[in-house]
Amino acid sequence: MADEIALSAFNRRSVLGAIGAGAFLAGAPTAAFARSLARPTTPFPGLTKIINDYVAEKKVAGMLAAIGMGQDDPMIIAAGTHKLGGDKAVDRNTLWRLYSQTKPVTGMAIMMLIEDGALKLDQPLADILPEFADMRVLQDPEGSLDETVRARTPITIRHLLTHTAGLGYSIISKGPIQTAYFAKGITPGVVSRMPLPGTQPGPPTPDAATFSKNLASLPLVYEPGTKWSYSVSLDLLGYVVEVASGMPLEDFLQKRMFDPLGMKDTFFRLPADRVKDFTDNYSPFGGTLLPIDPAETSIYLDEPAFAFGGAGLVGSAADYDKFLTMLLGFGTYRGTAIMQPETAKLGMSNLLPEGSDMKGTWVANHGFGAGGRAGLGTTESPAGTFGWGGAAGTSAFVDTGNGFRAGGYTQYIPSNAYPFQSNFPKYVYADLMKQASAGEGKTSP
């Protein structure tokens, strides 16, 4: 992809980003809360108003939420169109850039291979990719690449799943290591064909094998297992899937997950005949929306260098809801088993290495599982919650304790330009708590 745009550290920080750190803050669910989930009517007036207001104020072209209870079909709340001034309304089958919402999908593919016996959670990465043996670590994360020490701990699959492998990210790292990532094409994400203000172009991302070797040739930013740092680890895990399974990531997912779940609208490359279903992507600037990736000329129409396991998917709300429903069913979707319950539960649990530093990160006071934030069983981080978000403002999570899942979809970059992504779970919980309170008032003690 010669025309791929690699955003600068300042602007890329949120480009492949995540749900805000306090996203699941909701208070302890009540018995009436749980009962209200079993009898949804129109329980989301607050969220509905927020979605309608975003569109009416032209903050976004379109916005949609899909919320489902158990294995039931999701309720859809939608407003707006695929593009500003367009006449095609967004709906459950509209295609959105999912960006980092790809990470939990790739994470669960790894969990499936662990279940198969092809991988182990604490297996050294060098067993699969020998180039990652004998890694070195920067003495200063932003310092000279010549000032390194030998890594004391080998990178493991667990480290990669939880962003504790010590790898960098061009949207996060600073200094010489960021420059080196750009120089070697370690920029697995696509945004636009056009130059964007404040961005720096980088060379094309290479094929997966070269990507892996280029990444292994550079020092780590942190000692493996010691610190949570958002990274390219899920993109690298996509290549691990290929080596361990003998199938490229996109083929493995198609065979083992997308086809069994009936996910017919999820792609690493946008089919030309689906442009009509694709949204435009925008960047809010000076009170207006600048189209940075129009559907008709989208960079997603190009063949990617490889299937970016950390940021590459395009898909519909209906399709991603099937993935969430499978997670909510602990590996089973309406009778179709994708993985064993124990595997799904493990993937959605806190897999962080003991003692890893979370201070000052997006996931401070939370756990982290197979590519997504995992609840720790506190008010701030409720047990049974698991999810992540994407660069263009999307957000999705499951709450296995209360038996529901939710996804929010829109298209703007950076994701922190508006609070929709970071607050989406709060909006959902607030409406459900209000409904629960109303139901509690009608319930005999």
C-alpha positions as CSV (number, residue, x, y, z in Angstrom):
1,M,0.0,0.0,0.0
2,A,2.2,2.8,-1.3
3,D,-0.3,5.4,-0.4
4,E,-0.8,4.3,3.2
5,I,-0.7,7.2,5.6
6,A,1.2,6.7,8.8
7,L,0.1,9.3,11.4
8,S,2.6,11.1,13.6
9,A,2.8,10.1,17.3
10,F,0.8,13.2,18.3
11,N,-2.1,12.5,16.0
12,R,-1.8,8.7,15.9
13,R,-2.1,8.3,19.7
14,S,-5.8,7.7,19.4
15,V,-5.9,6.5,15.8
16,L,-6.0,2.8,16.7
17,G,-7.2,3.5,20.2
18,A,-9.4,2.0,22.9
19,I,-12.3,2.5,25.2
20,G,-11.5,5.1,27.9
21,A,-10.1,3.9,31.2
22,G,-13.3,4.6,33.2
23,A,-15.7,3.2,30.5
24,F,-17.3,0.5,32.6
25,L,-17.9,2.6,35.7
26,A,-21.5,1.9,36.4
27,G,-22.2,1.0,40.0
28,A,-23.1,-2.4,41.3
29,P,-26.1,-4.0,39.4
30,T,-29.2,-4.7,41.4
31,A,-31.6,-7.7,41.2
32,A,-34.0,-5.5,39.3
33,F,-31.2,-4.6,36.9
34,A,-30.8,-8.2,36.0
35,R,-34.6,-8.7,35.7
36,S,-34.9,-5.7,33.4
37,L,-32.4,-7.3,30.9
38,A,-34.8,-10.2,30.4
39,R,-37.7,-7.9,29.4
40,P,-36.3,-5.1,27.2
41,T,-38.9,-2.7,25.8
42,T,-37.3,0.6,24.7
43,P,-34.9,0.9,27.6
44,F,-32.3,3.3,26.1
45,P,-33.9,6.8,26.0
46,G,-30.7,8.5,27.1
47,L,-28.5,6.7,24.5
48,T,-31.1,7.3,21.8
49,K,-31.1,11.0,22.5
50,I,-27.3,11.1,22.5
51,I,-27.2,9.3,19.1
52,N,-29.8,11.6,17.6
53,D,-28.1,14.7,19.0
54,Y,-24.7,13.8,17.5
55,V,-26.3,13.4,14.1
56,A,-28.6,16.5,14.4
57,E,-25.6,18.6,15.4
58,K,-23.6,17.2,12.4
59,K,-20.8,16.0,14.7
60,V,-21.0,12.7,12.8
61,A,-22.7,11.6,9.6
62,G,-24.2,8.5,11.2
63,M,-24.2,6.6,14.5
64,L,-25.6,3.3,15.6
65,A,-25.8,1.1,18.7
66,A,-26.6,-2.6,18.8
67,I,-27.5,-4.0,22.2
68,G,-28.6,-7.6,22.9
69,M,-29.6,-9.7,25.8
70,G,-28.5,-13.3,26.0
71,Q,-28.6,-15.0,22.5
72,D,-31.5,-12.8,21.3
73,D,-31.3,-10.5,18.3
74,P,-29.9,-7.1,19.2
75,M,-32.0,-3.9,19.5
76,I,-30.8,-1.3,17.0
77,I,-30.7,2.4,17.7
78,A,-29.6,4.3,14.6
79,A,-29.6,7.8,13.2
80,G,-28.0,9.5,10.2
81,T,-26.5,8.4,6.9
82,H,-23.4,6.8,5.4
83,K,-22.1,10.2,4.5
84,L,-22.9,13.8,5.3
85,G,-25.7,14.9,3.0
86,G,-26.3,11.3,1.8
87,D,-29.6,9.5,1.5
88,K,-28.6,6.0,2.6
89,A,-29.4,5.5,6.2
90,V,-27.1,3.6,8.5
91,D,-28.5,0.2,9.7
92,R,-27.4,-3.1,11.1
93,N,-25.7,-4.0,7.8
94,T,-23.8,-0.8,7.3
95,L,-20.0,-1.4,7.1
96,W,-17.7,0.4,9.6
97,R,-14.0,0.6,10.0
98,L,-13.4,-1.4,13.2
99,Y,-9.7,-0.7,13.6
100,S,-8.7,-1.9,17.1
101,Q,-11.9,-3.8,17.7
102,T,-10.1,-6.3,15.5
103,K,-7.8,-7.1,18.5
104,P,-10.3,-9.2,20.6
105,V,-11.1,-11.1,17.4
106,T,-7.4,-12.0,16.9
107,G,-7.0,-12.6,20.6
108,M,-9.8,-15.2,20.5
109,A,-8.2,-16.9,17.5
110,I,-5.1,-17.3,19.6
111,M,-7.2,-18.8,22.4
112,M,-8.7,-21.3,19.9
113,L,-5.2,-22.4,18.9
114,I,-4.3,-22.8,22.6
115,E,-7.4,-25.0,22.9
116,D,-6.2,-27.0,19.9
117,G,-2.9,-27.6,21.5
118,A,-1.0,-25.7,18.8
119,L,0.1,-23.0,21.2
120,K,0.5,-22.5,25.0
121,L,-0.4,-19.4,26.9
122,D,3.1,-19.1,28.5
123,Q,5.0,-20.5,25.5
124,P,8.0,-18.4,24.4
125,L,7.3,-16.5,21.2
126,A,10.7,-17.7,19.9
127,D,9.4,-21.3,19.7
128,I,7.1,-20.1,16.9
129,L,9.1,-17.1,15.5
130,P,12.8,-17.8,16.2
131,E,13.8,-14.3,15.3
132,F,12.5,-13.2,18.7
133,A,15.1,-15.1,20.6
134,D,17.8,-13.1,22.5
135,M,15.9,-9.8,22.5
136,R,17.4,-6.6,23.9
137,V,15.7,-3.8,25.8
138,L,16.2,0.0,25.6
139,Q,17.7,1.4,28.8
140,D,15.5,4.5,28.1
141,P,12.2,4.0,26.3
142,E,12.8,7.2,24.4
143,G,16.6,6.9,24.2
144,S,19.3,5.8,21.9
145,L,18.9,2.4,20.1
146,D,22.5,1.7,20.9
147,E,21.9,1.8,24.7
148,T,20.3,-1.5,25.4
149,V,20.5,-4.5,27.8
150,R,19.7,-8.1,27.2
151,A,16.1,-9.0,28.0
152,R,15.9,-11.1,31.2
153,T,12.5,-12.7,30.2
154,P,11.5,-14.2,26.9
155,I,8.4,-12.8,25.2
156,T,5.4,-15.2,25.6
157,I,2.0,-15.5,24.0
158,R,0.5,-14.2,27.2
159,H,2.6,-11.0,26.9
160,L,1.5,-10.5,23.3
161,L,-2.2,-10.9,24.2
162,T,-2.0,-8.4,27.0
163,H,0.4,-5.7,25.6
164,T,3.1,-6.6,28.1
165,A,5.6,-7.9,25.6
166,G,7.6,-4.7,25.6
167,L,6.9,-3.9,22.0
168,G,6.3,-0.4,20.8
169,Y,3.6,1.3,18.6
170,S,4.2,4.1,16.2
171,I,1.0,5.8,17.7
172,I,2.5,5.6,21.3
173,S,6.3,5.3,21.2
174,K,8.5,8.4,21.1
175,G,12.1,9.1,20.1
176,P,14.4,7.0,18.1
177,I,12.4,3.8,18.4
178,Q,9.4,5.5,16.8
179,T,11.6,6.7,14.0
180,A,12.9,3.2,13.5
181,Y,9.4,1.7,13.4
182,F,8.5,4.1,10.6
183,A,11.7,3.4,8.7
184,K,11.0,-0.4,8.8
185,G,7.3,-0.1,7.9
186,I,6.1,-1.2,11.3
187,T,2.9,0.8,10.8
188,P,0.1,-1.8,10.5
189,G,-2.9,0.5,10.1
190,V,-4.5,2.3,7.2
191,V,-6.3,5.7,7.4
192,S,-6.4,7.6,4.1
193,R,-5.0,8.0,0.7
194,M,-4.6,11.8,1.2
195,P,-2.0,13.6,3.3
196,L,-3.4,14.7,6.6
197,P,-2.4,17.8,8.5
198,G,0.2,17.0,11.1
199,T,1.0,13.6,9.7
200,Q,4.2,12.1,8.4
201,P,4.3,9.5,5.6
202,G,6.0,6.2,6.2
203,P,7.2,3.4,3.9
204,P,4.7,0.7,3.0
205,T,4.1,-2.0,5.6
206,P,5.8,-5.2,4.4
207,D,4.5,-8.7,4.2
208,A,3.9,-10.5,7.6
209,A,7.1,-12.5,7.6
210,T,9.2,-9.4,6.9
211,F,7.2,-7.3,9.4
212,S,8.0,-9.9,12.0
213,K,11.7,-9.9,11.2
214,N,11.9,-6.1,11.1
215,L,10.2,-5.9,14.5
216,A,12.5,-8.5,16.0
217,S,15.6,-6.6,14.7
218,L,14.8,-3.6,16.9
219,P,15.1,-3.4,20.7
220,L,12.1,-3.7,23.0
221,V,10.8,-0.6,24.8
222,Y,10.2,-2.4,28.1
223,E,11.3,-5.7,29.7
224,P,8.7,-8.3,28.8
225,G,6.1,-8.9,31.5
226,T,6.8,-5.7,33.4
227,K,4.6,-3.0,32.0
228,W,1.3,-2.6,30.0
229,S,2.1,-0.6,26.9
230,Y,-0.2,-0.5,23.8
231,S,1.6,-2.1,21.0
232,V,1.7,-3.9,17.6
233,S,1.5,-7.2,19.5
234,L,-1.9,-8.3,18.1
235,D,-0.7,-7.6,14.6
236,L,2.3,-9.9,15.3
237,L,-0.1,-12.5,16.8
238,G,-1.9,-12.5,13.4
239,Y,1.3,-13.9,12.0
240,V,1.6,-16.3,14.9
241,V,-1.8,-17.6,13.9
242,E,-0.5,-18.2,10.4
243,V,2.6,-20.1,11.5
244,A,0.8,-22.1,14.1
245,S,-2.2,-23.1,12.0
246,G,-0.7,-23.2,8.6
247,M,-3.3,-20.7,7.4
248,P,-3.1,-16.9,7.0
249,L,-5.1,-15.1,9.7
250,E,-7.9,-14.1,7.3
251,D,-8.3,-17.8,6.2
252,F,-8.2,-19.1,9.8
253,L,-10.8,-16.6,10.9
254,Q,-13.0,-17.3,7.9
255,K,-13.0,-21.0,8.5
256,R,-13.0,-21.2,12.2
257,M,-15.1,-18.2,13.2
258,F,-16.7,-16.0,10.5
259,D,-18.3,-18.8,8.5
260,P,-19.6,-20.8,11.5
261,L,-21.0,-17.6,13.0
262,G,-22.6,-16.5,9.7
263,M,-20.4,-13.3,9.7
264,K,-20.8,-12.5,6.0
265,D,-20.1,-8.8,6.3
266,T,-16.6,-8.8,7.9
267,F,-13.5,-8.2,5.7
268,F,-9.8,-7.3,5.8
269,R,-10.3,-5.8,2.3
270,L,-13.5,-4.1,1.3
271,P,-15.1,-5.9,-1.7
272,A,-15.7,-3.5,-4.6
273,D,-19.4,-4.5,-4.7
274,R,-19.8,-3.5,-1.1
275,V,-18.8,0.2,-1.4
276,K,-22.5,1.1,-1.4
277,D,-22.7,-0.3,2.2
278,F,-19.6,1.4,3.4
279,T,-19.4,4.6,5.5
280,D,-17.2,7.7,4.9
281,N,-14.6,8.4,7.6
282,Y,-14.2,11.9,8.9
283,S,-11.9,14.0,11.0
284,P,-13.5,16.8,13.1
285,F,-11.7,20.1,12.4
286,G,-12.7,23.6,13.4
287,G,-16.3,22.6,14.0
288,T,-16.7,20.8,10.6
289,L,-16.2,17.3,9.4
290,L,-13.4,16.7,6.9
291,P,-13.8,13.5,4.8
292,I,-10.5,11.7,5.1
293,D,-11.5,8.3,3.6
294,P,-14.6,8.5,1.3
295,A,-16.1,5.1,0.7
296,E,-15.9,5.3,-3.1
297,T,-12.1,5.8,-3.0
298,S,-11.3,4.1,0.4
299,I,-7.9,2.8,1.0
300,Y,-9.7,-0.3,2.3
301,L,-10.4,-1.2,-1.4
302,D,-6.6,-2.0,-1.7
303,E,-5.1,-5.4,-0.8
304,P,-3.4,-5.0,2.6
305,A,0.2,-6.0,3.1
306,F,-1.2,-8.7,5.3
307,A,-4.3,-9.1,7.5
308,F,-3.6,-6.6,10.4
309,G,-4.7,-8.5,13.4
310,G,-4.6,-5.4,15.5
311,A,-6.5,-2.9,13.3
312,G,-7.5,-4.4,10.0
313,L,-11.2,-5.3,10.0
314,V,-14.2,-3.7,8.3
315,G,-17.5,-5.1,9.4
316,S,-21.2,-4.5,10.2
317,A,-22.8,-4.0,13.6
318,A,-24.8,-7.2,13.0
319,D,-21.7,-9.2,12.3
320,Y,-19.7,-8.0,15.3
321,D,-22.8,-8.6,17.5
322,K,-22.5,-12.3,16.5
323,F,-19.0,-12.3,17.7
324,L,-20.0,-10.7,21.0
325,T,-23.0,-13.1,21.3
326,M,-20.6,-16.0,21.0
327,L,-18.4,-14.5,23.8
328,L,-21.5,-14.0,25.9
329,G,-22.4,-17.7,25.3
330,F,-18.9,-18.6,26.5
331,G,-17.8,-19.8,23.1
332,T,-21.2,-20.9,21.7
333,Y,-23.5,-18.9,19.4
334,R,-27.1,-20.3,19.2
335,G,-25.9,-23.9,19.4
336,T,-22.7,-23.4,17.2
337,A,-19.6,-24.0,19.3
338,I,-16.6,-21.9,18.3
339,M,-14.5,-22.8,21.4
340,Q,-15.0,-24.5,24.7
341,P,-16.5,-22.5,27.6
342,E,-13.3,-22.7,29.6
343,T,-11.3,-21.3,26.7
344,A,-13.7,-18.3,26.2
345,K,-13.8,-17.6,29.9
346,L,-10.0,-17.7,30.1
347,G,-9.7,-15.3,27.1
348,M,-12.1,-12.8,28.8
349,S,-10.3,-13.1,32.2
350,N,-7.4,-11.1,33.5
351,L,-4.3,-12.6,31.8
352,L,-1.9,-9.9,32.9
353,P,1.5,-11.1,34.2
354,E,1.7,-10.8,38.0
355,G,3.2,-7.5,39.0
356,S,3.0,-5.8,35.6
357,D,2.8,-2.0,35.9
358,M,-0.5,-0.4,34.8
359,K,0.0,3.0,36.3
360,G,-0.9,5.9,34.0
361,T,-2.2,3.6,31.2
362,W,-5.6,3.4,29.6
363,V,-6.3,0.3,31.6
364,A,-5.2,1.3,35.1
365,N,-7.3,-0.4,37.7
366,H,-8.6,-2.9,35.1
367,G,-7.5,-6.3,34.0
368,F,-6.6,-7.3,30.4
369,G,-7.4,-10.5,28.6
370,A,-7.0,-11.8,25.0
371,G,-6.9,-8.4,23.2
372,G,-9.4,-6.5,25.4
373,R,-10.0,-5.0,28.8
374,A,-11.2,-7.5,31.4
375,G,-13.2,-6.8,34.6
376,L,-11.6,-7.3,37.9
377,G,-14.7,-7.5,40.0
378,T,-14.7,-4.0,41.3
379,T,-17.2,-1.1,40.9
380,E,-14.9,0.5,38.4
381,S,-14.2,-2.7,36.7
382,P,-17.2,-5.1,37.0
383,A,-16.6,-8.8,36.9
384,G,-17.6,-10.4,33.6
385,T,-17.0,-7.4,31.4
386,F,-14.7,-7.6,28.4
387,G,-14.3,-5.3,25.4
388,W,-12.3,-2.8,23.4
389,G,-12.8,0.0,21.0
390,G,-11.5,1.3,17.6
391,A,-9.8,4.3,16.2
392,A,-12.9,5.7,14.4
393,G,-15.0,6.0,17.6
394,T,-16.4,2.5,17.8
395,S,-16.8,0.6,21.1
396,A,-18.0,-2.9,22.0
397,F,-18.2,-5.0,25.1
398,V,-19.9,-8.0,26.8
399,D,-21.2,-8.2,30.4
400,T,-21.3,-11.9,31.0
401,G,-22.4,-11.3,34.6
402,N,-25.6,-9.6,33.5
403,G,-26.0,-11.4,30.3
404,F,-25.9,-8.7,27.7
405,R,-23.6,-7.2,25.0
406,A,-23.4,-3.8,23.3
407,G,-21.7,-2.1,20.4
408,G,-21.5,1.5,19.4
409,Y,-20.6,2.5,15.8
410,T,-19.7,5.8,14.1
411,Q,-16.7,7.1,12.0
412,Y,-14.4,9.9,13.1
413,I,-10.7,10.1,13.9
414,P,-9.2,10.6,16.4
415,S,-11.5,8.6,18.6
416,N,-11.1,11.1,21.5
417,A,-12.4,14.0,19.4
418,Y,-15.7,13.3,21.1
419,P,-16.6,11.4,24.3
420,F,-18.9,8.9,22.5
421,Q,-16.4,6.0,22.5
422,S,-15.1,6.5,26.1
423,N,-18.6,7.0,27.5
424,F,-20.6,4.5,25.4
425,P,-20.7,1.8,28.1
426,K,-21.6,4.4,30.7
427,Y,-24.6,5.5,28.5
428,V,-25.7,1.9,28.2
429,Y,-25.5,1.2,31.9
430,A,-27.1,4.5,32.9
431,D,-30.2,3.6,30.8
432,L,-30.3,0.1,32.2
433,M,-30.0,1.2,35.7
434,K,-32.8,3.7,35.3
435,Q,-35.0,1.0,33.9
436,A,-34.0,-1.3,36.8
437,S,-34.8,1.4,39.3
438,A,-38.2,1.9,37.7
439,G,-38.8,-1.9,37.8
440,E,-37.6,-2.1,41.4
441,G,-40.2,0.5,42.3
442,K,-42.9,-1.7,40.9
443,T,-41.7,-4.8,42.5
444,S,-42.9,-6.0,45.9
445,P,-40.2,-6.3,48.6
